[in-house]
Amino acid sequence: MKVFCGRANPTTGSLEWLEEDEHYDYHQEIARSSYADMLHDKDRNIKYYQGIRAAVSRVKDRGQKALVLDIGTGTGLLSMMAVTAGADFCYAIEVFKPMAEAAVKIVERNGFRDKIKVINKHSTEVTVGPDGDLPCRANILITELFDTELIGEGALPSYEHAHKHLVQVVAQSLPWEGWDCSHHTQPFRISIRPGPPLSSWQVSAQAAVLNWRNFCL
C-alpha cells in the first residue's frame, strides 16, 4: 500500500506530498507526527476520558455490554481509556500500518490484549458478522479524526459509514458535535449524529481524571 508523506520544502517552506511505497521506513513519519503532542495534551485527554466514562456508563445502565469502536486509534490511548472506564471490549481501527503495529505492542505491554483488538484497515473496509472483523455492531463510537479544520482527514464520510454499517442505531458517539469557526460570516455546527449530546455531562474533572501517564506509550 502506498502512502503520501508530507515534506517541507527547504527553499519555500511549503508542505509537499510525496508518494512512498510499502518498503519505506515510516517510523520517521511517526516520530515527526503529532502523536506525542496529543499524548501530552492534558485538557484534551481529560475531556476524552470524561466522555468515554459517561458513554460506557450509559450503555451499562441499559444492561448491555459496552462494545467500543475506536476509529483512528493511533497509539491505542482512547481504547485503553475505554477499557479502564469499564468497556467490555474495544475494536481499535488504524489504517496506517506502522502505527497499527505500534498500537498492538502498546496494548499488549499495558495488559489489554484480551480487551482490545487492533485492526489494520480503513474503517470503511471493516466488516461485521460471524466471519468479519467485528462479530456484531458496536454500541459506542469513539473517534479522533479531526485536523485543525474539523472536517479534514475524511472524518465525515468515515462517521457516516460507521453509523450505517458498524455501530448500532442507538450507539453513543464521542465526540457528538463540533463547531467550525473558520468562516468569515458565522460559525456553523457539525453534528456527528442525532441524539442526546454527551457534551452535557456534569462530571467533576477531578473525579474523572485518569492518569494515562501510567500507560506505557
Secondary structure, DSSP 8 states (H G I E B T S, - for coil): --EEEEEE-TTT--EEEEEE-TTS-THHHHHTSSHHHHHT-HHHHHHHHHHHHHHHHHHHHTT---EEEEET-TTSHHHHHHHHTT-SEEEEE--SHHHHHHHHHHHHHTT-TTTEEEE-S-GGG--BSTTSSBSS-EEEEEE----TTSS-TTHHHHHHHHHHHTEEEEEEEES-EEEE--SSS--EEEESSSS--GGG----HHHH---GGGS--
